Amino acid sequence: MISEKLSSWGNLSANLHDIEYIFSQKQAINTIPHAPKKGLAFGNGRSYGDVPLNSNGLIWNMSGLSRFISFDPEQAILHCEAGITLQEIHRVFNPLGWMLPVTPGTLIPTVGGAIANDVHGKGHHSSGSFGDHLLYIKLLRTDGEIIECSRQYNADWFYATIGGIGLTGVILEAKLAMRKITSTWIDAETIPFYHLDNFFTLSDSSEQAWEYSVSWIDCFSGKNSRGLFMRGNLSQETKPTPSPKERSFPIMPPVSLVNGISLPLFNFAYFNINRLKPRKQLIDFEPFFYPLDAIHDWNRMYGPKGFFQYQSVIPKEVGKVATDEMLKVIKKSGEGSFLGVLKTFGHSESGGLLSFPMKDGVTLALDFPNKGESTLRLFNLLDRIVEEAGGRLYLAKDARMPKSLFEKGYPRIAEFLRFHDKGISSNLSRRLLGV
């Protein structure tokens, strides 16, 4: 065990943790039940806020638990350990004609992290969330009990662990349903829009014919809320997949490069350059789904104070009004984001007790440089809009949500707490759940 400073992807803090690196299930079973204090499983640290942190406490780093156990091509079932990343799965199985049905906007998270946060992607209306394709979980409790669960047995543990932010136990392994594919290329269309009405019309009309959809929105564009609506389907094109072109953000600048001067210029240029490109394109799936994965350490651009991501979901029936109000508040504040993502969720309810995706919801995700009190004041205003609309914030992205908004947005908290492992704690759990 070593003591190191640890931060999440938002780089909002770097606090001391005692870290135990886990390299095998045997080690986990022999070590975790005898921990001297409360701990928390840690995957690859790609959550933005404080959900993966346990400041001044114990961390079990699970990234060494990264083995493929088996693959059944007839049943399309992958059995693997929880520390393997989604990228490792795709790099092995894509050339064999398989892919994960659901991934978030990055492939860097581990399987355990994807389960714990019930991640979603650009195809929620067609494929649901990560938990919808999960078949089995092997869970280690800190008292030494091992719980194997699925939809057929120990189902209550299964649904508590999906989206359970790592609090029900330490995930050791999982079985995932895989998807057979012909190609990793995407037949994509990019359509500029100039008003939120246009976005919702495009979103509704794309649900049946298009498997994936998402939009970039310019939060500096004023009342008309212009943006770029992107939709796509897996192609039948089988041309060779290019090798990923990866770069690194070289240094941590002394101040954020995302500011009141750079943001409007970037958003103006990004919108106008992309609206002039061909509407239809054939795009490899990695730049379509995970554009920022090609830039290692891109979070450094926000400087030493880090950044927040504010991701909300609100019911679709009030989606246009509430989203418009949020964008007006953001513009008036003078703060903004160049990573503005707006999309809708489908007609299915996520099974996890604390899952974020909302049936027929509208989700807006924005990154904000940490400017201290002014940024927190903006979030308080946005909280009010989300709460009045009957929405909630994404726990995987949150670092400061008030407890009252959490309790209103996640009505199954009391049910979830019956499954909490008392030997597990996190910064987020202490802040919002008191455990």
C-alpha positions as CSV (number, residue, x, y, z in Angstrom):
1,M,0.0,0.0,0.0
2,I,1.3,3.5,-0.9
3,S,0.0,7.0,-0.2
4,E,-0.5,9.2,-3.2
5,K,-2.4,12.3,-4.2
6,L,-5.3,11.4,-6.4
7,S,-7.7,13.4,-8.5
8,S,-10.6,12.7,-10.9
9,W,-10.8,13.9,-14.5
10,G,-12.0,17.3,-13.5
11,N,-8.7,18.1,-11.6
12,L,-10.7,20.0,-9.0
13,S,-8.6,18.6,-6.1
14,A,-5.7,16.3,-5.5
15,N,-6.0,14.8,-2.0
16,L,-4.0,12.1,-0.3
17,H,-5.2,8.5,-0.6
18,D,-3.9,5.2,0.6
19,I,-3.8,3.1,-2.5
20,E,-3.8,-0.7,-2.7
21,Y,-3.2,-2.0,-6.3
22,I,-5.2,-5.1,-7.0
23,F,-3.8,-7.5,-9.6
24,S,-5.9,-10.7,-9.1
25,Q,-9.2,-11.8,-7.8
26,K,-7.4,-13.9,-5.2
27,Q,-5.6,-10.8,-4.0
28,A,-8.8,-8.9,-3.8
29,I,-10.6,-11.6,-1.8
30,N,-7.7,-11.9,0.6
31,T,-7.1,-8.1,1.0
32,I,-10.3,-6.2,0.8
33,P,-12.2,-7.9,3.7
34,H,-9.3,-7.1,6.0
35,A,-9.0,-3.4,5.1
36,P,-8.0,-1.2,8.1
37,K,-10.6,1.4,7.1
38,K,-13.3,2.2,4.6
39,G,-12.3,1.9,1.0
40,L,-13.5,2.5,-2.6
41,A,-12.8,0.7,-5.9
42,F,-11.1,2.9,-8.4
43,G,-11.0,2.1,-12.1
44,N,-9.4,4.6,-14.6
45,G,-10.4,7.9,-12.9
46,R,-12.5,9.2,-15.8
47,S,-15.4,10.4,-13.7
48,Y,-15.3,14.1,-13.5
49,G,-16.3,14.9,-9.9
50,D,-15.8,13.2,-6.6
51,V,-17.6,9.9,-7.2
52,P,-14.2,7.9,-7.6
53,L,-12.4,9.7,-4.7
54,N,-12.1,8.8,-1.0
55,S,-9.9,11.6,0.4
56,N,-7.7,10.6,3.3
57,G,-9.1,7.1,2.9
58,L,-8.4,3.9,1.2
59,I,-8.5,3.2,-2.6
60,W,-8.5,-0.2,-4.3
61,N,-7.1,0.4,-7.7
62,M,-8.7,-2.3,-9.9
63,S,-7.0,-1.5,-13.2
64,G,-4.8,-4.6,-12.8
65,L,-7.8,-6.8,-12.8
66,S,-8.0,-6.7,-16.6
67,R,-8.3,-10.2,-18.0
68,F,-10.6,-11.7,-20.6
69,I,-12.2,-14.8,-19.1
70,S,-14.1,-16.2,-22.0
71,F,-16.1,-15.3,-25.1
72,D,-19.0,-17.2,-26.5
73,P,-19.6,-16.1,-30.2
74,E,-22.7,-18.2,-30.5
75,Q,-24.4,-16.4,-27.5
76,A,-22.4,-13.2,-28.1
77,I,-21.4,-13.1,-24.4
78,L,-18.1,-11.7,-23.2
79,H,-16.9,-12.7,-19.7
80,C,-14.2,-10.4,-18.3
81,E,-12.7,-8.9,-15.2
82,A,-13.9,-5.5,-14.1
83,G,-10.6,-3.6,-14.5
84,I,-10.4,-4.0,-18.3
85,T,-11.1,-0.8,-20.2
86,L,-13.8,-0.4,-22.9
87,Q,-11.0,0.5,-25.3
88,E,-9.2,-2.8,-24.7
89,I,-12.4,-4.6,-25.4
90,H,-12.9,-2.8,-28.7
91,R,-9.3,-3.0,-29.8
92,V,-9.5,-6.8,-29.4
93,F,-13.0,-7.5,-30.7
94,N,-13.6,-4.9,-33.4
95,P,-11.3,-6.7,-35.9
96,L,-13.2,-9.9,-35.1
97,G,-16.5,-8.3,-36.0
98,W,-17.9,-7.4,-32.5
99,M,-18.4,-4.3,-30.4
100,L,-20.0,-3.2,-27.2
101,P,-23.6,-2.1,-27.9
102,V,-23.3,0.9,-25.6
103,T,-20.3,3.1,-24.7
104,P,-20.1,6.7,-23.4
105,G,-18.2,9.5,-25.1
106,T,-14.9,8.0,-24.1
107,L,-13.5,4.4,-24.3
108,I,-11.1,4.9,-21.4
109,P,-13.4,3.9,-18.5
110,T,-13.2,0.4,-17.1
111,V,-16.0,-2.1,-17.2
112,G,-16.5,-1.7,-13.4
113,G,-16.7,2.0,-13.8
114,A,-19.2,1.7,-16.7
115,I,-21.4,-0.5,-14.6
116,A,-21.1,1.7,-11.4
117,N,-22.2,4.8,-13.4
118,D,-24.5,3.0,-15.8
119,V,-23.0,5.0,-18.7
120,H,-24.9,5.9,-21.8
121,G,-24.0,7.0,-25.3
122,K,-25.3,8.5,-28.5
123,G,-27.8,5.7,-29.0
124,H,-29.9,5.6,-25.9
125,H,-33.1,5.9,-27.9
126,S,-32.1,2.7,-29.8
127,S,-29.9,0.7,-27.3
128,G,-30.5,2.1,-23.8
129,S,-27.7,2.3,-21.3
130,F,-24.7,0.1,-20.4
131,G,-26.7,-1.8,-17.8
132,D,-29.3,-2.9,-20.4
133,H,-26.6,-5.1,-21.9
134,L,-25.1,-6.4,-18.7
135,L,-25.8,-10.1,-18.0
136,Y,-24.0,-10.9,-14.8
137,I,-22.0,-9.3,-12.0
138,K,-19.6,-10.9,-9.5
139,L,-19.5,-8.7,-6.4
140,L,-17.1,-8.8,-3.4
141,R,-18.5,-7.3,-0.2
142,T,-16.0,-6.0,2.3
143,D,-17.2,-8.6,4.9
144,G,-15.8,-11.2,2.5
145,E,-19.2,-12.3,1.0
146,I,-19.2,-12.9,-2.7
147,I,-22.6,-12.2,-4.4
148,E,-23.2,-13.4,-8.0
149,C,-26.2,-11.6,-9.5
150,S,-28.1,-11.2,-12.7
151,R,-31.6,-10.5,-13.8
152,Q,-32.5,-14.1,-13.0
153,Y,-31.0,-14.5,-9.5
154,N,-30.1,-12.0,-6.8
155,A,-31.8,-9.5,-9.1
156,D,-32.1,-6.9,-6.4
157,W,-28.3,-6.8,-6.0
158,F,-28.0,-6.6,-9.8
159,Y,-30.1,-3.5,-10.1
160,A,-28.6,-1.8,-7.1
161,T,-25.1,-2.3,-8.5
162,I,-26.0,-0.9,-11.9
163,G,-25.5,2.8,-11.4
164,G,-24.7,2.2,-7.8
165,I,-21.6,4.4,-7.8
166,G,-19.4,1.7,-6.4
167,L,-21.2,1.5,-3.0
168,T,-22.7,-2.0,-3.1
169,G,-19.3,-3.8,-3.2
170,V,-16.3,-4.3,-5.3
171,I,-17.1,-5.5,-8.8
172,L,-14.7,-8.4,-9.7
173,E,-16.0,-9.6,-13.1
174,A,-19.0,-9.2,-15.4
175,K,-20.7,-10.8,-18.5
176,L,-21.6,-8.4,-21.3
177,A,-23.7,-8.9,-24.3
178,M,-21.7,-8.1,-27.5
179,R,-23.0,-6.9,-30.8
180,K,-22.1,-8.5,-34.2
181,I,-21.0,-5.9,-36.7
182,T,-19.9,-5.8,-40.4
183,S,-17.9,-2.6,-40.1
184,T,-16.8,0.0,-37.6
185,W,-17.5,2.8,-40.1
186,I,-20.5,5.2,-39.6
187,D,-22.7,6.6,-42.3
188,A,-23.0,10.1,-40.7
189,E,-24.9,13.3,-41.4
190,T,-24.2,16.7,-39.8
191,I,-27.1,19.2,-40.0
192,P,-26.8,22.8,-38.7
193,F,-29.7,24.1,-36.7
194,Y,-30.5,27.7,-35.7
195,H,-33.1,27.3,-32.9
196,L,-34.0,24.7,-30.2
197,D,-37.2,24.0,-32.1
198,N,-35.0,22.8,-35.0
199,F,-33.1,20.5,-32.6
200,F,-36.2,18.8,-31.2
201,T,-37.7,18.4,-34.7
202,L,-34.5,16.8,-35.9
203,S,-34.2,14.6,-32.8
204,D,-37.8,13.3,-33.1
205,S,-37.6,12.7,-36.8
206,S,-34.3,10.8,-36.4
207,E,-35.3,8.3,-33.8
208,Q,-36.7,5.6,-36.2
209,A,-34.2,5.7,-39.0
210,W,-31.0,6.7,-37.2
211,E,-29.4,4.6,-34.4
212,Y,-27.1,7.4,-33.1
213,S,-27.8,11.1,-32.6
214,V,-26.3,13.9,-30.6
215,S,-25.8,17.6,-31.1
216,W,-23.2,20.2,-30.3
217,I,-24.7,23.4,-29.1
218,D,-23.2,26.9,-29.0
219,C,-24.1,28.3,-25.6
220,F,-22.8,31.8,-26.8
221,S,-25.2,32.0,-29.7
222,G,-28.0,33.9,-27.9
223,K,-31.7,33.3,-28.1
224,N,-31.6,31.2,-31.3
225,S,-29.3,28.5,-29.8
226,R,-27.6,27.4,-32.9
227,G,-25.8,24.1,-33.1
228,L,-24.8,21.0,-35.2
229,F,-27.1,17.9,-35.1
230,M,-25.1,14.7,-35.8
231,R,-26.7,11.4,-36.6
232,G,-25.4,8.1,-37.8
233,N,-25.8,4.4,-38.5
234,L,-23.3,1.6,-38.6
235,S,-22.2,1.3,-42.2
236,Q,-21.9,-1.8,-44.4
237,E,-18.6,-0.3,-45.8
238,T,-15.8,-2.7,-45.0
239,K,-12.7,-0.6,-46.0
240,P,-9.7,-0.8,-43.7
241,T,-9.9,1.1,-40.4
242,P,-7.3,3.8,-40.0
243,S,-4.9,3.7,-37.1
244,P,-6.0,6.1,-34.4
245,K,-4.1,9.4,-34.6
246,E,-3.4,10.2,-31.0
247,R,-1.8,13.4,-29.6
248,S,-1.2,14.7,-26.1
249,F,-1.9,18.0,-24.5
250,P,1.7,18.7,-23.5
251,I,1.6,20.8,-20.4
252,M,-0.7,22.2,-17.7
253,P,-0.9,25.9,-18.5
254,P,-0.8,28.3,-15.5
255,V,-4.3,29.5,-16.3
256,S,-7.3,28.0,-18.1
257,L,-7.1,28.3,-21.9
258,V,-10.9,28.1,-21.9
259,N,-12.0,31.7,-21.1
260,G,-14.2,34.6,-22.2
261,I,-12.0,35.4,-25.2
262,S,-11.2,31.9,-26.5
263,L,-14.7,30.4,-26.1
264,P,-16.8,32.7,-28.4
265,L,-14.1,32.5,-31.0
266,F,-13.8,28.8,-30.9
267,N,-17.6,28.3,-30.9
268,F,-18.0,30.7,-33.9
269,A,-15.3,28.9,-35.8
270,Y,-16.4,25.4,-34.9
271,F,-20.0,26.1,-36.0
272,N,-19.1,27.8,-39.3
273,I,-16.4,25.4,-40.3
274,N,-18.6,22.3,-39.7
275,R,-21.7,23.7,-41.3
276,L,-19.8,24.2,-44.6
277,K,-18.5,20.6,-44.7
278,P,-20.4,17.9,-46.7
279,R,-23.6,17.0,-44.9
280,K,-23.0,13.3,-45.5
281,Q,-19.8,11.6,-44.6
282,L,-18.3,8.1,-43.9
283,I,-16.6,8.4,-40.6
284,D,-14.6,5.8,-38.6
285,F,-16.4,5.0,-35.4
286,E,-13.7,6.3,-33.0
287,P,-13.7,9.9,-34.1
288,F,-17.5,9.8,-34.4
289,F,-18.1,8.5,-30.9
290,Y,-15.0,9.5,-29.0
291,P,-13.4,12.6,-30.6
292,L,-11.5,13.7,-27.4
293,D,-9.9,10.3,-26.9
294,A,-7.4,11.2,-29.6
295,I,-6.1,14.0,-27.3
296,H,-4.5,12.5,-24.2
297,D,-4.7,14.7,-21.1
298,W,-7.0,17.2,-22.7
299,N,-8.3,18.1,-19.3
300,R,-5.0,20.1,-18.8
301,M,-6.3,22.9,-21.0
302,Y,-8.4,24.1,-18.0
303,G,-5.3,24.8,-16.0
304,P,-4.5,24.0,-12.4
305,K,-7.9,24.9,-11.0
306,G,-9.6,22.3,-13.1
307,F,-13.1,22.3,-14.4
308,F,-16.7,21.2,-13.7
309,Q,-19.0,19.3,-16.0
310,Y,-22.6,20.1,-15.4
311,Q,-24.9,17.4,-16.9
312,S,-28.6,17.5,-16.3
313,V,-31.6,15.6,-17.6
314,I,-35.1,16.9,-17.6
315,P,-38.4,15.5,-18.7
316,K,-39.0,16.0,-22.5
317,E,-42.4,17.6,-22.0
318,V,-40.6,20.6,-20.4
319,G,-37.3,20.1,-22.3
320,K,-37.5,23.0,-24.7
321,V,-38.6,25.6,-22.1
322,A,-36.1,24.5,-19.4
323,T,-33.2,24.1,-21.8
324,D,-33.8,27.5,-23.3
325,E,-33.9,29.0,-19.8
326,M,-30.6,27.3,-18.9
327,L,-28.9,28.5,-22.0
328,K,-30.1,32.1,-21.3
329,V,-28.8,31.9,-17.7
330,I,-25.4,30.6,-19.0
331,K,-25.0,33.3,-21.6
332,K,-26.0,36.1,-19.1
333,S,-23.4,34.8,-16.7
334,G,-20.6,35.3,-19.2
335,E,-19.4,31.7,-18.6
336,G,-19.7,29.0,-21.1
337,S,-18.5,25.8,-22.7
338,F,-17.1,24.7,-26.0
339,L,-18.1,21.1,-25.2
340,G,-21.9,21.7,-25.2
341,V,-23.7,18.4,-25.8
342,L,-27.5,18.2,-26.1
343,K,-29.4,15.0,-26.8
344,T,-32.5,13.1,-25.9
345,F,-33.0,9.8,-24.1
346,G,-35.3,7.0,-25.4
347,H,-38.6,5.6,-24.2
348,S,-37.1,3.0,-21.8
349,E,-36.4,3.4,-18.1
350,S,-32.9,2.5,-16.9
351,G,-33.0,-0.4,-14.4
352,G,-30.5,0.8,-11.9
353,L,-31.8,2.3,-8.7
354,L,-29.5,5.4,-9.1
355,S,-29.2,5.4,-12.9
356,F,-29.0,8.8,-14.5
357,P,-30.8,8.3,-17.9
358,M,-34.5,9.3,-17.7
359,K,-37.2,7.9,-19.9
360,D,-38.0,10.5,-22.5
361,G,-35.5,12.9,-21.1
362,V,-33.4,15.8,-22.5
363,T,-29.9,15.9,-21.3
364,L,-27.5,18.9,-21.6
365,A,-23.8,18.6,-20.7
366,L,-21.5,21.5,-20.4
367,D,-17.9,21.9,-19.2
368,F,-17.0,25.0,-17.2
369,P,-13.6,26.2,-16.0
370,N,-13.4,26.5,-12.3
371,K,-13.7,30.2,-11.5
372,G,-14.6,29.6,-7.9
373,E,-17.6,31.5,-6.5
374,S,-18.9,32.8,-9.8
375,T,-19.1,29.3,-11.3
376,L,-20.9,28.0,-8.2
377,R,-23.4,30.8,-8.3
378,L,-24.2,29.9,-11.9
379,F,-24.7,26.3,-10.9
380,N,-27.1,27.3,-8.2
381,L,-29.2,29.1,-10.8
382,L,-29.1,26.1,-13.1
383,D,-30.0,23.8,-10.1
384,R,-33.2,25.8,-9.6
385,I,-34.2,25.3,-13.2
386,V,-33.5,21.5,-13.1
387,E,-35.3,21.1,-9.9
388,E,-38.4,22.9,-11.0
389,A,-38.4,20.9,-14.2
390,G,-38.3,17.6,-12.3
391,G,-34.8,16.7,-13.4
392,R,-31.6,15.5,-11.9
393,L,-27.8,15.7,-12.3
394,Y,-25.4,13.0,-13.4
395,L,-23.5,11.6,-10.4
396,A,-20.6,10.5,-12.6
397,K,-20.0,14.2,-13.4
398,D,-21.0,15.9,-10.2
399,A,-18.7,17.5,-7.6
400,R,-21.0,19.9,-5.8
401,M,-24.7,19.1,-6.1
402,P,-26.8,20.1,-3.1
403,K,-28.3,17.2,-1.1
404,S,-31.8,18.5,-1.6
405,L,-31.6,18.3,-5.4
406,F,-30.1,14.8,-5.2
407,E,-32.9,13.6,-3.0
408,K,-35.6,15.0,-5.3
409,G,-33.9,13.7,-8.5
410,Y,-33.2,10.2,-7.2
411,P,-36.4,9.0,-5.5
412,R,-35.1,5.4,-4.9
413,I,-32.4,6.4,-2.5
414,A,-33.9,4.7,0.6
415,E,-34.3,1.5,-1.4
416,F,-30.7,1.7,-2.6
417,L,-29.2,2.3,0.9
418,R,-30.3,-1.3,1.9
419,F,-27.6,-2.5,-0.4
420,H,-24.8,-0.2,0.7
421,D,-21.6,-1.9,1.8
422,K,-20.7,-0.3,5.2
423,G,-17.0,-0.8,4.4
424,I,-17.2,1.4,1.4
425,S,-17.3,5.2,1.3
426,S,-16.5,8.0,-1.2
427,N,-16.3,11.8,-1.2
428,L,-19.7,11.8,-3.0
429,S,-21.4,9.3,-0.7
430,R,-20.4,11.2,2.4
431,R,-21.6,14.5,0.8
432,L,-24.9,13.3,-0.5
433,L,-25.8,10.1,1.4
434,G,-24.0,10.6,4.7
435,V,-22.3,7.2,4.4
